[in-house]
Amino acid sequence: MAKKTINLESTAISNLANLLNDDFANAVELIYKSKGRVIITGIGKSAIIANKIVATLNSTGTPAVFMHAADAIHGDLGLILQDDVVICISKSGNTPEIKVLVPLIKNAKNKMIAITGNISSFLGQQADYVLNAYVEQEACPNNLAPTTSTTAQLVIGDALAVCLLELRGFSSTDFAKYHPGGALGKRLYMRVSDLSSMNQKPQVEADTNVKQVIVEISEKMLGVTAVVEDGKIIGIITDGDLRRMLTKSDAFIHLTAKDIMSTNPKRIDDNAMAVDAKDVMESNGISQLLVEHDGKYAGVVHIHDLIKEGII
């Protein structure tokens, strides 16, 4: 049954491409040129789909508002402003609420787009543009529960959103503005300095004795310290370097930072994107990265910082 459901719905979705016509292009153009918002309405399962399409439009640069068809005829019509475009979603296009709502929208002179599986319906006949969401049958064995039809409505909504996104030249930077709290957004706007500035700044000089190096790494709790000269990075010492030192010699108290440091360590500018730091760490198999600002040592970014922010 699961395979049958998936195959049935995928076939119906594929057929939607054959139903696209000038009305779809004109509807996209109407929304793109509109000075108002997109008001999307429906009832039942179509209302749930309407909510999702609203969310997709809002997150991709097209202001949209959901209005439940039943609530609309009991006061919520006040949501619709003069320049708004209304999208009505209904499989049959003949539900009682839609039949009451549509004339009211028409009287207000708002342009209306229908997403319906029945282009000959009341809604299909009254709308300015009709987006055909016809499906041959529901995945429900009784051909009753909205399944294939609501999936088709959802795909039409996605197609609208993506076309509008392309027309607006909506970029990854724009996406980040609308998704600042999510992991995807952080990948697009978070910089290395946002992470390194929250950490302590472990550093020693070349002639610092090993005991003090160990203390510095332990106190700053990043498993690493930079070796710095005149503010510039000349090396790095990790807790791994300390372990290797201990396996090689029992007499290490006389050693200094320059004796055990690794020269020419991997580093990154503090203005670089955090996702770039992730790439450097992954490609080099390291978990810490020294950070520079204008060529001077500025701190450390740790792989745990990236994990915490959802970048990894």
Backbone torsions as a table, in degrees:
resi	resn	phi	psi	omega
1	MET	NA	-38.2	179.4
2	ALA	-62.7	-47.1	179.6
3	LYS	-63.0	-40.2	179.8
4	LYS	-63.2	-42.5	179.2
5	THR	-60.9	-48.0	-178.0
6	ILE	-64.4	-44.5	-179.7
7	ASN	-65.1	-40.1	-179.9
8	LEU	-64.1	-45.4	-179.0
9	GLU	-68.4	-40.5	-179.2
10	SER	-64.2	-36.8	177.1
11	THR	-64.4	-42.8	179.6
12	ALA	-63.8	-40.4	-179.8
13	ILE	-65.9	-43.1	179.1
14	SER	-59.0	-35.6	-178.3
15	ASN	-70.3	-20.6	-179.7
16	LEU	-59.7	-33.6	-179.7
17	ALA	-60.6	-31.8	179.5
18	ASN	-75.2	-16.2	-177.3
19	LEU	-94.1	-7.4	179.4
20	LEU	-66.9	138.9	177.9
21	ASN	-145.8	-166.2	-177.6
22	ASP	-61.2	-28.1	179.5
23	ASP	-59.5	-37.7	179.6
24	PHE	-65.3	-48.5	179.6
25	ALA	-60.7	-41.2	179.9
26	ASN	-67.6	-35.8	178.4
27	ALA	-65.9	-42.1	177.3
28	VAL	-61.4	-45.7	-179.9
29	GLU	-62.5	-40.2	178.8
30	LEU	-60.2	-48.0	-179.3
31	ILE	-65.6	-42.0	-178.0
32	TYR	-61.0	-40.0	-176.6
33	LYS	-88.4	-8.9	-177.2
34	SER	-66.2	141.9	175.6
35	LYS	-88.4	-7.7	-178.6
36	GLY	-104.7	-158.9	-179.4
37	ARG	-102.4	176.3	172.6
38	VAL	-104.5	121.2	175.9
39	ILE	-101.0	121.1	-177.3
40	ILE	-114.5	129.1	-174.8
41	THR	-132.6	156.8	178.0
42	GLY	-178.2	179.9	179.5
43	ILE	-138.7	153.0	-179.2
44	GLY	65.8	-138.2	-179.2
45	LYS	-64.5	-30.6	177.9
46	SER	-63.5	-31.0	177.8
47	ALA	-67.1	-36.8	177.9
48	ILE	-65.4	-43.2	176.4
49	ILE	-62.2	-40.2	179.0
50	ALA	-58.6	-41.8	178.1
51	ASN	-59.7	-41.9	-178.9
52	LYS	-67.5	-41.5	179.4
53	ILE	-64.0	-39.5	175.7
54	VAL	-57.0	-46.9	-179.0
55	ALA	-62.3	-41.0	-179.9
56	THR	-66.5	-43.3	178.7
57	LEU	-62.9	-47.0	-179.3
58	ASN	-59.5	-38.3	-176.3
59	SER	-80.1	-6.3	179.9
60	THR	-122.1	21.6	169.0
61	GLY	97.6	5.7	177.5
62	THR	-114.7	107.4	-178.3
63	PRO	-59.3	128.0	-176.6
64	ALA	-142.5	152.4	-179.0
65	VAL	-137.0	138.3	175.7
66	PHE	-88.7	139.0	175.0
67	MET	-135.9	117.0	-180.0
68	HIS	-70.1	134.0	-174.7
69	ALA	-61.5	-36.8	-180.0
70	ALA	-69.6	-41.2	179.4
71	ASP	-69.8	-30.1	-177.8
72	ALA	-58.9	-39.5	-177.7
73	ILE	-85.7	6.7	175.4
74	HIS	-126.1	33.2	172.1
75	GLY	123.6	-25.0	-174.9
76	ASP	-77.6	-1.3	175.3
77	LEU	-59.5	-20.4	177.8
78	GLY	-63.5	-13.6	175.9
79	LEU	-65.3	-30.4	-172.2
80	ILE	-81.6	120.3	177.6
81	LEU	-97.6	171.1	-170.5
82	GLN	-57.2	-41.7	-174.5
83	ASP	-94.7	5.0	-178.0
84	ASP	-73.5	147.7	172.4
85	VAL	-103.7	134.3	-177.1
86	VAL	-107.2	132.1	172.4
87	ILE	-112.1	121.3	176.6
88	CYS	-103.8	129.3	179.9
89	ILE	-113.3	125.3	178.6
90	SER	-161.5	128.1	178.9
91	LYS	-62.9	-52.1	-175.9
92	SER	-82.1	-30.4	-176.5
93	GLY	72.5	9.5	-175.6
94	ASN	-129.3	15.2	-178.7
95	THR	-68.0	150.2	-176.3
96	PRO	-55.3	-42.5	-178.0
97	GLU	-63.2	-41.2	179.5
98	ILE	-64.8	-39.5	-179.7
99	LYS	-65.1	-30.1	177.1
100	VAL	-80.6	-40.1	-173.2
101	LEU	-71.6	-44.2	-172.3
102	VAL	-56.0	-47.6	178.7
103	PRO	-61.2	-32.4	179.4
104	LEU	-67.3	-38.7	177.2
105	ILE	-67.0	-42.2	178.9
106	LYS	-61.9	-41.6	180.0
107	ASN	-62.4	-30.9	-179.5
108	ALA	-80.9	-2.2	176.7
109	LYS	70.9	15.6	175.6
110	ASN	-78.4	141.1	175.2
111	LYS	-70.5	142.7	-175.1
112	MET	-130.4	134.0	176.7
113	ILE	-113.9	133.5	178.1
114	ALA	-105.5	136.6	166.6
115	ILE	-114.6	105.7	-172.5
116	THR	-146.0	152.7	176.0
117	GLY	-89.5	2.1	-177.7
118	ASN	-135.8	91.5	-174.2
119	ILE	-70.7	-13.5	177.8
120	SER	-91.1	1.3	-176.7
121	SER	-72.7	175.0	175.9
122	PHE	-56.3	-47.2	179.6
123	LEU	-63.4	-44.7	-179.0
124	GLY	-61.2	-34.4	-178.9
125	GLN	-79.2	-27.5	-175.0
126	GLN	-91.3	-24.2	-175.4
127	ALA	-70.7	152.7	176.2
128	ASP	-72.4	-38.0	177.7
129	TYR	-136.0	139.1	-176.9
130	VAL	-118.5	123.7	176.6
131	LEU	-102.4	114.2	-171.9
132	ASN	-78.2	113.5	179.4
133	ALA	-112.2	36.2	-176.2
134	TYR	-65.3	135.7	171.2
135	VAL	-128.9	145.9	-176.4
136	GLU	-70.0	-39.3	178.3
137	GLN	-158.2	157.2	174.1
138	GLU	-76.3	156.6	176.5
139	ALA	-72.3	-20.9	176.5
140	CYS	-57.8	131.0	-178.4
141	PRO	-56.0	-28.1	179.4
142	ASN	-90.3	1.0	-178.5
143	ASN	56.9	38.8	-176.7
144	LEU	-121.5	-54.3	-175.3
145	ALA	-65.6	128.4	178.7
146	PRO	-60.3	111.8	180.0
147	THR	-134.4	-75.9	178.0
148	THR	-59.1	-39.8	-176.3
149	SER	-66.1	-40.7	180.0
150	THR	-72.1	-32.7	174.7
151	THR	-62.4	-41.9	178.3
152	ALA	-61.8	-42.7	178.2
153	GLN	-60.8	-42.1	-179.3
154	LEU	-62.5	-43.1	-179.4
155	VAL	-66.1	-40.0	175.8
156	ILE	-59.2	-42.6	178.6
157	GLY	-62.8	-41.7	177.6
158	ASP	-63.5	-40.6	179.3
159	ALA	-61.8	-41.7	176.4
160	LEU	-60.4	-48.5	-176.5
161	ALA	-61.5	-42.8	-177.6
162	VAL	-69.8	-38.6	176.4
163	CYS	-62.5	-42.8	178.6
164	LEU	-66.2	-39.2	177.1
165	LEU	-58.3	-44.8	179.8
166	GLU	-65.3	-43.9	179.9
167	LEU	-61.5	-36.8	-178.2
168	ARG	-80.8	-8.3	-175.8
169	GLY	63.8	37.5	-175.9
170	PHE	-66.9	117.4	-172.8
171	SER	-100.8	175.5	176.7
172	SER	-64.1	-30.5	176.8
173	THR	-67.1	-41.2	176.6
174	ASP	-62.7	-42.2	179.7
175	PHE	-58.1	-42.7	-179.4
176	ALA	-61.7	-35.4	179.9
177	LYS	-63.3	-35.2	-177.8
178	TYR	-89.6	-9.1	-178.0
179	HIS	-130.2	48.4	-174.4
180	PRO	-67.7	-24.4	-175.3
181	GLY	-91.8	-11.5	-176.2
182	GLY	-93.8	163.8	179.6
183	ALA	-61.9	-36.9	179.6
184	LEU	-64.3	-43.0	178.8
185	GLY	-63.4	-41.1	-179.8
186	LYS	-62.4	-34.9	177.2
187	ARG	-62.3	-26.3	-174.2
188	LEU	-96.1	-22.2	-176.9
189	TYR	-122.7	-20.7	-174.5
190	MET	-75.5	130.3	-179.6
191	ARG	-105.1	163.9	-178.3
192	VAL	-58.0	-40.1	-178.7
193	SER	-61.7	-29.7	178.4
194	ASP	-63.1	-28.8	-178.8
195	LEU	-93.7	-48.1	-175.6
196	SER	-65.8	-29.9	-179.2
197	SER	-67.3	-18.7	179.5
198	MET	-86.7	-11.8	-178.8
199	ASN	-97.2	161.6	170.3
200	GLN	-71.4	169.3	-171.6
201	LYS	-122.5	80.0	-177.9
202	PRO	-69.1	132.2	177.4
203	GLN	-158.3	146.3	175.5
204	VAL	-137.3	167.9	175.3
205	GLU	-99.2	169.2	-174.2
206	ALA	-61.0	-35.5	-177.2
207	ASP	-93.7	10.2	176.4
208	THR	-66.3	132.9	-177.7
209	ASN	-72.6	157.9	-173.5
210	VAL	-58.6	-37.3	-179.7
211	LYS	-58.7	-44.0	-179.1
212	GLN	-70.1	-31.6	175.4
213	VAL	-61.9	-45.0	179.7
214	ILE	-61.9	-42.6	179.1
215	VAL	-61.9	-43.1	-179.0
216	GLU	-63.1	-44.9	179.6
217	ILE	-65.1	-40.5	-178.9
218	SER	-67.3	-44.0	-176.3
219	GLU	-69.0	-36.9	-176.1
220	LYS	-85.5	-12.4	168.5
221	MET	57.5	34.9	177.1
222	LEU	-116.6	0.3	178.6
223	GLY	70.7	20.6	-175.3
224	VAL	-164.0	156.1	168.1
225	THR	-143.8	146.6	174.8
226	ALA	-84.6	146.7	170.8
227	VAL	-103.8	119.9	-168.2
228	VAL	-121.9	143.6	174.4
229	GLU	-136.8	120.3	-176.7
230	ASP	54.2	37.8	177.0
231	GLY	82.5	-6.9	-178.2
232	LYS	-103.6	147.9	-179.5
233	ILE	-75.2	126.1	174.6
234	ILE	-117.5	-8.9	179.2
235	GLY	-176.3	178.5	180.0
236	ILE	-142.4	145.0	174.1
237	ILE	-128.3	124.3	178.1
238	THR	-107.9	167.0	176.1
239	ASP	-62.5	-25.6	174.7
240	GLY	-65.7	-38.4	176.8
241	ASP	-62.6	-38.7	179.0
242	LEU	-65.1	-42.2	179.3
243	ARG	-64.0	-40.7	178.6
244	ARG	-65.7	-36.1	177.3
245	MET	-61.9	-43.0	-177.8
246	LEU	-66.8	-33.0	179.5
247	THR	-74.6	-21.8	-177.6
248	LYS	-89.4	-28.8	-173.2
249	SER	-151.4	142.7	173.7
250	ASP	-88.5	-23.5	-178.6
251	ALA	-102.7	94.0	-176.1
252	PHE	-123.2	-2.8	-174.2
253	ILE	-63.4	-23.9	-178.9
254	HIS	-85.1	-9.0	-177.1
255	LEU	-74.0	156.3	176.6
256	THR	-122.6	174.8	-176.8
257	ALA	-57.2	-40.2	-176.9
258	LYS	-67.1	-20.1	-180.0
259	ASP	-76.5	-25.4	-175.2
260	ILE	-120.1	-4.1	-176.9
261	MET	-74.7	156.1	170.6
262	SER	-96.4	129.5	-179.2
263	THR	-87.2	162.6	179.1
264	ASN	51.3	54.3	-178.8
265	PRO	-71.1	159.3	174.3
266	LYS	-65.7	139.5	-179.4
267	ARG	-147.2	167.2	-178.2
268	ILE	-147.7	147.3	178.7
269	ASP	-73.1	144.5	-176.3
270	ASP	-68.6	-15.4	178.6
271	ASN	-89.8	-4.3	178.8
272	ALA	-69.6	158.7	177.7
273	MET	-71.7	145.8	179.6
274	ALA	-60.2	-33.7	179.5
275	VAL	-65.6	-27.2	175.5
276	ASP	-68.4	-37.3	176.1
277	ALA	-62.4	-39.1	176.8
278	LYS	-59.3	-45.0	-178.7
279	ASP	-62.8	-41.4	179.5
280	VAL	-64.1	-44.5	179.7
281	MET	-62.3	-45.7	-177.0
282	GLU	-66.7	-40.9	-177.5
283	SER	-72.1	-23.0	-179.1
284	ASN	-108.2	0.3	177.9
285	GLY	63.1	39.0	179.8
286	ILE	-120.4	161.8	-177.6
287	SER	-117.3	-3.5	174.5
288	GLN	-134.3	151.9	-178.2
289	LEU	-141.1	127.2	178.0
290	LEU	-74.8	145.0	-174.7
291	VAL	-115.4	138.6	178.4
292	GLU	-120.0	152.2	171.7
293	HIS	-133.6	118.3	-176.1
294	ASP	52.4	40.3	176.2
295	GLY	80.6	0.1	-179.9
296	LYS	-109.4	151.9	-179.9
297	TYR	-62.0	131.0	-176.0
298	ALA	-126.0	-8.4	178.8
299	GLY	145.2	-160.9	-176.3
300	VAL	-136.0	138.6	168.9
301	VAL	-113.0	132.5	-175.0
302	HIS	-110.3	149.8	179.8
303	ILE	-58.6	-29.7	178.1
304	HIS	-65.1	-30.3	176.6
305	ASP	-63.5	-41.1	-180.0
306	LEU	-67.8	-40.3	178.3
307	ILE	-64.7	-43.7	-179.2
308	LYS	-59.6	-37.6	-178.3
309	GLU	-86.6	-0.1	178.0
310	GLY	78.8	14.3	179.7
311	ILE	-78.6	-25.8	172.5
312	ILE	-109.7	NA	NA
